[in-house]
Amino acid sequence: MFESLQERFGSLFRNLTGKGKISEDNVRDAMREVRTALLEADVHFDVVNQFVGDVTKKAIGTEVLASVEPGQQMIKIVYDELVNLMGPIDTRIMFVSPPPTIIMMCGLQGSGKTTTCGKLALYLKSKGKNPLLVAADLQRPAAIDQLHTLGTQTDTPVYSERDNKNPVQVCRNALEFAKKNGRDVIILDTAGRLHIDEPLMAELRAINVQVKPHQIFLVVDAMVGQDAVNSAKAFSAQLELDGVILTKFDSDTRGGAALSVKSITGKPIKFMGVGEKLEALEEFHPERIAQRMLGMGDILTLVEKAQSQIDEEKAMKLQEKMAKATFTLDDFLEQMRSVRKMGPMKQLLGLLPGVGAALKDIQLPEEELNKTEAIIQSMSRRERENPDVIDGSRRRRIARGSGVEPEDVSRLVKGFSAARDMAKKMSGFSMGSKMKMAQAMSQFDMSKLAPGGLPKGFGAPPAAPQKQLTPEQKRKLRQKRLKGK
């Protein structure tokens, strides 16, 4: 995501490199580029003008320290303003005592509102809450069925009344049900429309007045850009919103909604949906999103994903196995599955600094991971524990069972054996030796170990240019050699 913004900002900052001072002329040239980049990202026009004005005011005449390049100084200014535009951080959900806390979800049809209700229920369960999903969308025929499906998937009870056409009464009855059954949070899935109209707003106002929800969240599709801002303004005018949840944030979104919604409505962005899986709901951190937009990556989110999916005890046992070279293909398969639970590989790599823009035109082959898993599963227990026993006939059998070529099996086995041997060698090295080995490994073309080959641009780094000697240096070198003879 944000590949276009990353490219624009990267080009802008490179053009400032070498300048002794951020002058008014180069700032205004840079801001023209920023304005174009933000408008192309579908950021609201008023927000663009405000942002450009604030950055220009801070940047003009800024003295650059000797140790800091103008481009780096500009990055800091732009980063701070991006954070101000989307922040501050406010992912809190205010819980009341005595329970239950009532959360009202609203939004247009197609924004992902009902699915987000399920994601929010799962998120609250992970925080120790006992949520209840309430089917208050009586306009869309499939809404009740969809919510029940989500309830089953998240192991969350769903309250619905199929014959009741009064959403206010359904919500009231759900409140009594929650009190009797010990549910401490109620999530109301209210009706949506293809567009904002008075009947929709009247229904939402009635629920707000008579049920009195403690929190009202607006669900907005991040892909619709300025339309997201327009709908947010309309809902905000009718309801006292407590926050916004952006959905489809993992798509090829240009960032317009994220940069515009908070500034226009004054309401904080609470969460963002980053995938189809019900676990794919993340707290919104403005500073992390700003880092992604500037191509700095988002290491904290990557670490949090890893911590949520990788068992610490298993990781310690795995480290011991690698040190003793008893690491098997079964262990490798288990780790690969844990990593895949964290999300699509392209999304994970996009969290690394400097990688996002490079992935723009690259299709990372998720099918290669499926192929690797199929190959390992086609092996016998003995073959997974000791790949060295795999000869030609075994290789052909494994290939037939996994639907690949025998060469794919050979490549996987060779790559695994090399990695295992390397881990064993490194386990006995000092920290300095490990650093030297890591540097040596960085010069190795890792694409040789990939079952299907790595995408273009992910191989050995380019060789460093050789230093050219001047004629005078060559003359002195010849004299030195002659003296030594």
Number of C-alpha atoms within 10 A of each C-alpha: 22 24 24 21 22 23 18 18 21 18 13 19 18 13 14 20 12 10 13 14 18 20 15 15 10 16 19 15 11 20 18 12 15 21 17 13 20 24 16 14 20 22 23 23 14 11 20 21 13 13 22 19 13 14 20 18 13 13 23 16 13 15 14 17 11 8 6 11 20 26 20 15 20 22 18 13 16 23 19 14 18 21 19 18 21 24 20 15 16 16 15 10 14 11 15 12 7 8 14 21 22 24 23 26 26 26 28 23 18 13 24 18 26 28 20 25 25 30 23 23 27 24 20 15 16 10 9 8 14 20 27 27 28 29 27 28 23 22 15 11 10 10 18 23 13 15 25 21 16 24 22 13 12 18 15 20 19 20 24 22 18 12 7 12 13 13 24 20 16 22 26 14 15 24 21 11 14 23 14 9 10 13 19 19 24 26 26 27 27 26 24 24 16 10 10 15 11 8 10 17 18 12 15 22 16 13 22 18 11 12 16 15 17 17 19 21 23 25 30 29 25 28 23 17 23 19 17 23 25 15 19 23 15 14 19 17 11 12 17 14 21 20 23 25 27 28 25 20 21 18 15 14 21 26 25 26 25 26 29 24 30 22 19 16 19 16 21 23 27 21 23 25 28 19 18 15 12 20 18 20 23 20 17 24 20 22 19 18 22 24 20 26 27 26 25 19 23 21 17 11 16 17 11 11 17 16 12 12 15 17 11 12 9 13 12 11 12 18 15 14 17 22 19 16 18 15 25 19 22 16 16 16 18 13 17 14 14 16 17 14 17 20 17 14 15 18 19 20 18 25 23 16 16 17 19 26 23 16 18 16 9 12 10 16 14 12 10 15 17 11 18 20 19 18 23 21 17 17 21 13 13 11 18 22 16 16 20 12 12 19 10 11 10 16 21 17 15 24 21 14 14 20 13 16 13 19 14 17 22 20 17 19 23 17 15 18 19 12 15 19 15 16 18 17 15 17 16 12 12 9 11 9 12 15 13 11 15 12 11 10 13 13 13 12 13 15 16 15 18 16 20 18 15 17 14 11 11 12 16 14 11 7 7 6 6 6 6 8 10 8 9 8 11 12 11 11 12 11 11 11 9 9 7 7 5
